[in-house]
Amino acid sequence: MTGAITDDLLGAAAAADPYPIYAELREHAPVHWSERHRAWLVTRYTDVAAAFADKALSNDRVRPVLERRRAEGKTSPGESAAAPSASERVLAMMADWMVVTDPPAHTRLRKLAAGAFKGQRVSAMDERITTLVDELLDGVTTGTDPVDLVAEVAYPLPATVIATMLGAAPEDRDRFRDWSDELALVAFGAGGEARAERHERALAGLREMDGYFRELVAARRAEPGEDMLSALIAGREGTDALSDDELVGMCALLLFAGHETTTNSIANGVLALLRNPGELARLRADPELRNAAVEELLRFDGPIKVLNRWVVAETSLGGRTISPGERVHLVLGAANRDPERFTDPDVLDLGRSPNPHVAFGKGIHACIGAQLARSETRIAVSRIVDRLPGFALAAEPEWKDALASRAMESLWVHPA
Ligand code: HEM
């Protein structure tokens, strides 16, 4: 049976609708070695949940690359082996990101950051987020031509929110979007001539980002404010605190982890509502439904399809033996549609309760920004459906051909 299964999660068809592929895997080969991806594909909810708690599965994947590169003495064109190359400096910063570390390094970073994400600080942002969404929508609601809700709202909002939370000056907010794209480009690697050039440009942009965050850290150390960066600086575990390098890395991580994901949760959520007019009408009629609706939109078509883990000790998942050195893809998009866990999983039901989806992960790495992401998605989706009462899909979206992100290029709608 396994041999006949389609396990290619890339390509135009899989990008447009990965769910039939997930369903077949989940039913017939729930823990499946894919030669195509050189990874185990884990698709059942119970196996994904077990994997989140399995210490044999590691997140530590940047430091080994950095160490290998250093050992091989690799440099970029025009750089000397003696000084760390630009890409090595960026890799060194990324190696400090809690999302790519294991305990005990992870435990320390997460504890030091946790205070900055306290509920009160995040809920204080609701009013600001509403104002930002409304400013972005002002440009949309006045016109009659089709508009791209990704470009107009879903893409600019999260970078601006993170810039605001970190206490950046309003005139600097646009640069955050470029840096976020540049971080993604470097984090997901580059190949080929054209991409090598883009990679070099991205590295130059990230040098600028590094300098900017260093100045921001120095300014907040000298004069703390109410912002999240001041809270990160103040975070203490006994006498331990985040160093300047770690603070710069943390700012970059928040931008990287919180931008594209939230863009996609807003865009995918709006698309799901447009494709399910009954649920859209239900949401408009019952504002009380909005919190539950966000959870269901995240379950139904969440921004992260796949999370990566490296195997560091022999373990077993769904009865299959997994060996050290192998790679595991936790297919969140498949787990969130598992009929063993969710009744009628392919149906969008905004009132679904309980809704134990894994769109934010689970266990020690579960999304630290989930509350902020929920607020942004709730406010953006609500304001879009409230302010565009007659909006309709203008074109079927084109999806990015990516393994990990469920991301569309654009979402063209007729605003009225
Ligand atoms: C809807 C939007 C979002 C989704 C779906 C999402 C999803 C996730 C998931 C699945 C993980 C776990 C990664 C793993 O286990 O390897 C994660 C971790 C993380 N997220 Fe989010 N995220 C979102 C928004 C945000 C935002 C807005 C921020 C911050 C501004 C953020 C910051 C982080 C950080 C720092 C981690 C690493 C936590 C750790 O390693 O302990 N995320 N996120």
Boltz pocket constraint, residues with backbone or C-beta under 6 A from the ligand:
constraints:
  - pocket:
      binder: B
      contacts: [[A, 59], [A, 98], [A, 99], [A, 100], [A, 110], [A, 162], [A, 253], [A, 254], [A, 255], [A, 257], [A, 258], [A, 259], [A, 261], [A, 262], [A, 265], [A, 302], [A, 303], [A, 304], [A, 307], [A, 308], [A, 358], [A, 359], [A, 360], [A, 361], [A, 362], [A, 364], [A, 365], [A, 366], [A, 367], [A, 368], [A, 369], [A, 370], [A, 372], [A, 373], [A, 374], [A, 377]]
      max_distance: 6.0
